[in-house]
């Protein structure tokens, strides 16, 4: 049985707001975030679930994703912050809000 190769799933993070972080800390957080998201979203089952969410309209193909706020422990390493943020983003992607009900035509 031949498996069809599908186009890769792409996730673009345009802006990552990191108030009170230095540029060096931001780079370290970003690197850890990318690595952890890649790990969390790498399975075929997860990719198919995300594609299904996009196709059904429960996950938009454009727009902003809010993973909420993240409390930082005192002296938390940027790599840990990046991993925790990736976990929150993955959770938001995999458990999107229910689609808005459509209004009946008038």
WODAJO-V848283 format. One record per backbone hydrogen bond with DSSP energy under -0.5 kcal/mol. NH is the residue of the N-H (numbers start at 1). CO is the residue of the C=O. If there is no record, write none. Layout:
nh=NH co=CO
nh=NH co=CO
//
This chain:
nh=4 co=2
nh=6 co=4
nh=13 co=11
nh=14 co=12
nh=17 co=15
nh=18 co=16
nh=21 co=18
nh=26 co=22
nh=27 co=23
nh=28 co=24
nh=29 co=25
nh=30 co=26
nh=31 co=27
nh=32 co=28
nh=33 co=29
nh=34 co=30
nh=35 co=31
nh=36 co=32
nh=37 co=33
nh=38 co=34
nh=39 co=35
nh=40 co=36
nh=41 co=37
nh=42 co=39
nh=47 co=43
nh=48 co=44
nh=49 co=45
nh=50 co=46
nh=51 co=47
nh=52 co=48
nh=53 co=49
nh=54 co=50
nh=55 co=51
nh=56 co=52
nh=57 co=53
nh=57 co=54
nh=58 co=53
nh=59 co=53
nh=67 co=65
nh=76 co=73
nh=80 co=77
nh=81 co=77
nh=82 co=78
nh=83 co=79
nh=84 co=80
nh=85 co=81
nh=86 co=82
nh=87 co=83
nh=88 co=84
nh=89 co=85
nh=90 co=86
nh=91 co=87
nh=92 co=88
nh=93 co=89
nh=94 co=90
nh=95 co=91
nh=96 co=93
//
